[in-house]
C-alpha cells in the first residue's frame, strides 16, 4: 500500500497498467489515482503518447487476482 501513497505525494493522478489486481486498484482509487488496465505491452513513452493523443487502446485486465 505504500506505492499509491508515494505516487499521490508526487501528484500522480493516473496509472496505466497491463494488469493490476482489484485490491491494488482500490488502493490507488483511495489515493485519488485513476487506473487504466489492459494496456498493450509498449514502452512508458509510447503509452503516454498514445494516452495524450487519444489513441491508447486498452484490452482486458491481464491480472487474475
N, C-alpha and C positions, 0 to 999 in steps of 0.2 A: 503493500500500500504506500510505499514511500515515493515511487516514481510519479504517480499522479500529483501528489502534493508538491514535489520538486518542480515538475513541469508547470504547474499552476503558478508557482512563485516566479517563474520566468515569463509569465503572461502568455503561455501556450493556450490556445483555445480549440485546437483541432489535432487529432491523431489520425493518421491514415495507416491502416494495417491490412495485411492479407488475411489474418485470422487472429481472433482475440476472444478469450473466454468471457462468459456472462459476468462473472464476479469482477474481472478487470474492467469491463465496460462500465459496470456500476460505479466502481471506484473513480474512474475518470469523470463520469457524469456528476458525482458528488463534488468534484472539484471544478465544475463548470467547463469541462473539456468535452467537446463532441468527438465521436468516434465514427470513422468511415471504415467499414470492413469489406473484405473481398477484393482488395486492391490487387492489381496484377504485380507480378514479380519484376519490378523495374527499380531503377536507382531512385534515391530520395529526390534528386533534382528532377528526374523525369516525372515522378508522381506529383511533385509540387507544381511543375509547369502545366501538367495536364489538369490538375485541380483548378489552378488560377485561370486557365483559358476555357474552362468548362468542358474539357474533353476527357476527364477521368471517368472510366467505365469500371465499375465495381461489380463483382460477381458474388457468389455465396461465401459465407464465412467459412474458412478452411479449418477453423478450430472446433473441435467437437466436445469440449468440456467447459 
